[in-house]
């Protein structure tokens, strides 16, 4: 249970003015960070990959230069949401979503137990990496980015990529490549400072306009719910107000952009909390950072939307929401 920073009934106007000045100041300074991209990272963001699979993804994501741990993680998340038992309508199976015919020719015994099991992540994750790198070899002489061409070959086939001289003009394939490259940023450990989210001030303003509103489990702020929210309903509505659509659940919102470290937090970043600090799928709470070590959040039943500190033992990490990152998230994970 978190103790409220300030009574909502007093000082809200002054707090709002302070925070908005802080946001403006932060984003003026942030103009000096225009080259702060995260590309090139070979490491994984804290907790982004479930602990059971992190070592596999880190090891096999470095199998070839066209692949990286973050890219492999993004692909697996897009395919299955880390669910090793899922089956698609096309009969794609397991955490890497192999079709049986493809598995028969490209599945490998990743853990050396003498079996190639499509359902076992210890085989399926190495097989996904191996198949990616095999495709990268096929398209290595095709113009353009080799990782983009590799992903396009995974989706449409290497022959189509070679014939098109790059990512073919197929909307499904183009969207597949774009989604995974965007998601890659949410799985990579940043190696430089991250660009600010320009819509952050508007999202904060919306959240603070709801200070004092009673919490409602499952609340989306609709009229029939009395305009009430739960934690992820509030963050979703705040970013929807500025044109960015987030998933409904907190642990899905974690993958809507790259992850700044605690000392790089900016107003507007989403901040997350969990009882398991090794697995983003276990996240149970989210708020919007407003600066000074505080967030606006809808904490729990019986409480109201309020300011709370972020530096608690269950602090998991943060996400700097981006339009591309939010659009790349799968609709079901």
Residue pairs with C-beta under 8 A, 6 or more apart in sequence:
1 300
2 299
2 308
2 309
2 312
3 308
3 309
4 303
4 306
4 307
4 308
5 294
5 306
5 307
5 308
5 309
6 15
6 306
6 307
8 211
8 212
8 304
8 305
8 306
9 212
12 208
12 211
12 212
15 208
15 307
16 205
16 208
19 204
19 208
19 267
19 290
19 291
20 201
20 204
20 205
22 267
22 290
22 291
22 292
23 200
23 201
23 204
23 267
23 268
23 290
23 291
24 201
26 196
26 266
26 267
26 291
27 196
27 198
27 200
27 201
27 266
30 195
30 196
30 266
33 193
33 194
33 195
33 196
34 195
35 192
36 192
36 193
36 194
36 195
37 192
37 195
38 185
38 188
38 190
38 191
38 192
38 194
38 258
40 191
41 68
41 70
41 188
41 189
41 190
41 191
42 61
42 62
42 68
42 69
42 70
43 58
43 69
43 70
43 188
43 189
43 191
44 54
44 57
44 58
44 69
44 70
44 73
44 187
44 188
44 189
45 70
45 186
45 187
45 188
45 189
45 190
45 258
45 259
45 317
46 189
46 259
46 277
46 316
46 317
47 274
47 277
47 278
47 279
47 280
47 316
47 317
48 73
48 186
48 187
48 254
48 255
48 259
48 280
49 57
49 69
49 73
49 82
49 187
49 280
50 82
50 278
50 279
50 280
50 281
51 278
51 279
52 121
53 76
53 82
53 95
53 121
53 125
54 278
56 110
56 121
56 122
56 125
56 126
57 69
57 72
57 73
57 76
57 125
58 69
60 72
60 110
60 125
60 126
60 128
60 129
60 130
61 67
61 68
61 69
61 70
61 71
61 72
61 73
61 129
62 68
62 69
63 129
63 130
63 132
63 133
64 132
64 133
64 136
64 137
65 136
65 146
66 132
66 133
66 136
66 146
66 147
66 150
67 129
67 132
67 133
67 136
67 147
67 150
68 184
68 188
69 187
69 188
70 184
70 185
70 187
70 188
70 189
71 147
71 180
71 181
71 184
71 187
72 125
72 128
72 129
72 132
73 184
73 187
74 180
74 181
74 183
74 184
74 186
74 187
75 128
75 132
75 151
75 154
75 180
76 82
76 95
76 96
76 125
76 128
77 183
77 187
77 255
77 330
77 333
78 176
78 179
78 180
78 183
78 328
78 330
79 92
79 95
79 96
79 97
80 86
80 94
80 95
80 96
80 97
81 330
81 332
81 333
82 95
82 281
82 333
83 95
83 333
84 94
84 95
84 119
84 120
84 121
84 124
85 94
85 119
86 93
86 94
86 95
86 97
87 93
88 97
90 99
91 99
91 100
92 98
92 99
93 99
93 100
93 103
93 118
93 119
94 118
94 119
94 120
94 121
94 124
95 121
95 124
95 125
96 121
96 124
96 125
96 127
96 128
98 106
98 107
98 118
98 124
98 127
98 128
100 118
102 131
103 116
103 118
103 127
106 127
106 130
106 131
106 134
107 116
107 118
107 123
107 124
107 127
108 116
108 123
108 126
108 127
108 130
109 115
109 116
109 123
110 120
110 122
110 123
110 124
110 125
110 126
110 127
111 120
111 122
111 123
111 126
115 123
116 123
116 127
117 123
117 124
118 124
131 154
132 150
132 151
132 154
133 150
135 150
135 153
135 154
135 158
136 146
136 147
136 149
136 150
136 153
138 153
138 158
138 161
138 162
139 146
139 149
139 150
139 152
139 153
139 158
139 161
139 162
140 146
142 149
142 161
142 162
142 165
142 166
143 165
143 166
144 165
144 166
144 167
147 181
148 166
148 167
148 177
148 181
149 161
149 166
149 167
151 176
151 177
151 180
151 181
152 160
152 161
152 166
152 167
152 168
152 173
152 174
152 176
152 177
153 160
153 161
154 176
155 172
155 173
155 176
155 177
156 168
156 170
156 172
156 173
160 168
160 170
160 173
161 167
161 168
167 173
167 174
167 177
168 174
178 324
178 328
179 327
179 328
179 330
180 328
182 322
182 324
182 325
182 327
182 328
183 255
183 325
183 328
183 329
185 257
185 258
185 322
185 325
186 254
186 255
186 256
186 257
186 258
186 259
186 319
186 325
187 255
188 258
189 259
190 258
190 259
190 260
190 261
190 264
193 260
193 264
194 258
194 260
194 264
194 320
195 320
196 266
196 268
196 320
197 203
197 257
197 266
197 268
197 269
197 320
197 321
197 322
199 239
199 242
199 243
199 244
199 268
199 321
199 323
200 266
200 267
200 268
200 269
200 321
201 267
201 268
202 241
202 242
203 235
203 238
203 239
203 241
203 242
203 244
203 268
203 288
203 321
204 238
204 267
204 268
204 288
204 290
204 296
206 237
206 238
206 241
206 242
207 234
207 235
207 238
207 288
207 296
207 305
208 290
208 296
210 221
210 227
210 229
210 234
210 296
210 305
211 296
211 304
211 305
211 306
211 307
212 304
212 305
212 306
213 227
213 228
213 229
213 298
213 304
213 305
214 226
214 228
214 303
214 304
215 228
215 229
215 230
215 298
215 299
215 300
215 301
215 302
215 303
215 304
215 305
216 225
216 226
216 228
216 229
216 230
216 233
217 230
217 301
218 230
218 233
219 225
219 228
219 229
219 230
219 233
219 298
220 229
220 233
220 236
220 237
221 227
221 228
221 229
221 233
221 234
221 237
229 237
229 298
229 305
230 298
231 250
231 285
231 286
231 287
231 297
231 298
231 299
232 248
232 249
232 250
232 253
232 286
233 248
233 298
234 288
234 296
234 297
234 298
234 305
235 246
235 250
235 253
235 270
235 286
235 287
235 288
236 245
236 246
236 247
236 248
236 253
238 288
239 245
239 246
239 321
239 326
240 246
243 323
244 256
244 321
244 323
244 326
245 326
245 327
246 252
246 253
246 256
246 321
246 326
246 329
247 253
247 256
247 329
247 333
250 272
250 283
250 284
250 285
250 286
251 272
251 280
251 281
251 282
251 283
251 284
252 329
252 333
253 270
253 272
253 286
253 319
254 270
254 272
254 280
254 283
254 286
254 316
254 317
254 319
255 280
255 319
255 325
255 329
256 270
256 319
256 321
256 322
256 325
256 326
256 329
257 319
257 320
257 321
257 322
257 325
257 326
258 319
258 320
258 322
258 325
259 317
259 318
259 319
259 320
260 266
260 269
260 318
260 320
262 311
262 315
262 318
265 271
265 289
265 310
265 318
266 289
266 291
266 320
267 289
267 290
267 291
268 288
268 289
268 320
268 321
269 288
269 289
269 318
269 319
269 320
269 321
270 286
270 287
270 288
270 289
270 318
270 319
270 321
271 286
271 287
271 288
271 289
271 295
271 310
271 315
271 317
271 318
272 280
272 283
272 285
272 286
272 315
272 316
272 317
272 318
272 319
273 283
273 284
273 285
273 286
273 312
273 314
273 315
273 316
274 280
274 282
274 283
274 284
274 285
274 314
274 316
275 282
275 284
275 314
276 282
277 314
277 316
280 316
280 317
283 316
285 297
285 299
285 314
286 297
287 295
287 296
287 297
287 308
287 310
288 295
288 296
288 297
289 295
289 310
289 318
290 296
290 307
293 309
293 310
293 311
294 307
294 308
294 309
294 310
295 307
295 308
295 309
295 310
296 305
296 306
296 307
296 308
297 305
297 306
297 308
298 304
298 305
299 306
299 308
319 325
